[in-house]
Amino acid sequence: MGIWKAAIPWKPMNGEFRSFDPVGLAAGALIKADCSLNWTNPDDGKLYCFVSGTSLEFFLEKPQAYVERATAVFETIAKE
């Protein structure tokens, strides 16, 4: 059993980190997501996109920690 992508969004969605998966970023990898799996932070309204249900599940265990780590890695990569 798992999470299946229902459909790729008909209109391109732009998530945080230029739609790179935050779990991948936290691990130092640039993995582009199509935003068919996504989560919106209820506190600030930011949209995060994921490449798989597994990635989303891991992220939801500690969203703040993943956002902090992904932000640090993304800022380093964006400077290059």
C-alpha positions in Angstrom: 0.0 0.0 0.0 1.3 3.5 -0.7 0.5 6.9 -2.0 -0.1 7.2 -5.7 0.1 10.4 -7.7 -3.5 11.2 -8.8 -2.5 13.6 -11.6 0.2 16.0 -12.6 -1.1 19.5 -12.0 -2.7 21.0 -15.1 -1.1 24.4 -14.3 2.6 24.5 -13.2 2.9 24.9 -9.5 5.9 26.7 -7.9 6.9 25.3 -4.5 9.5 26.5 -2.1 13.1 25.8 -3.1 12.2 26.2 -6.8 10.1 23.0 -6.4 13.1 20.8 -5.4 12.1 18.1 -2.9 13.0 19.4 0.6 13.9 15.9 1.9 16.3 15.5 -1.1 17.7 19.0 -0.4 18.2 18.2 3.3 20.4 15.3 2.1 22.3 17.5 -0.4 20.5 16.3 -3.6 18.7 18.4 -6.1 15.6 16.4 -7.0 13.0 18.4 -9.0 9.4 17.6 -8.2 6.3 18.2 -10.3 4.2 19.2 -7.3 1.6 16.4 -7.8 2.5 15.5 -4.2 2.6 18.6 -2.1 2.0 20.1 1.4 1.1 23.6 2.4 2.4 24.8 5.7 -0.7 26.0 7.6 1.4 28.6 9.6 2.9 30.5 6.7 1.1 29.2 3.5 4.3 28.0 1.8 4.0 25.2 -0.6 6.5 22.3 -0.6 6.7 19.7 -3.5 7.7 16.1 -3.2 8.9 13.4 -5.6 7.3 10.5 -3.8 4.9 9.6 -1.0 7.8 8.3 1.0 9.5 11.7 0.8 6.3 13.4 2.0 5.9 10.9 4.8 9.5 11.5 6.1 9.0 15.3 5.8 5.8 15.2 7.8 7.5 13.5 10.7 9.7 16.7 11.3 8.7 19.4 8.9 10.5 22.2 10.6 13.8 20.3 10.8 13.6 19.4 7.1 12.8 23.0 6.1 15.7 24.4 8.2 18.2 21.9 6.7 16.8 22.3 3.2 17.1 26.0 3.5 20.7 25.9 4.5 21.6 23.5 1.7 19.6 25.5 -0.9 21.2 28.8 0.1 24.6 27.2 -0.4 23.6 25.8 -3.8 22.0 29.0 -4.9 25.3 30.9 -4.3 27.2 28.6 -6.7 
